[in-house]
Amino acid sequence: MESQAGEDVAALSFEDALKRLEAIVSRLESGDASLDESITLYAEGDKLRAQCEARLQAAQARIEKITLGQDGRPTGTQPFDAG
């Protein structure tokens, strides 16, 4: 079952994974979940967090900065440096 959940997480879009993660956090914060359910939710949330982080890193790697020449016209692109 755990590998099935991992496959399901990988198939989610970033937005869907984030919504599911928000729902898990809300459920855990409510205090209504049993201990076993909380453990299961936490494990799923951790997988969702990792998936969201991986997707964000992949998106950042694809972002490029447009470089401009002396005349102000675009001359090309270079990798984006978030730092």
Summary of the structure (lengths in Angstrom):
residues: 83
radius of gyration: 19.2
end to end distance: 40.0
largest distance: 64.6
contacts: 176
relative contact order: 0.13
helix: 66%
strand: 13%
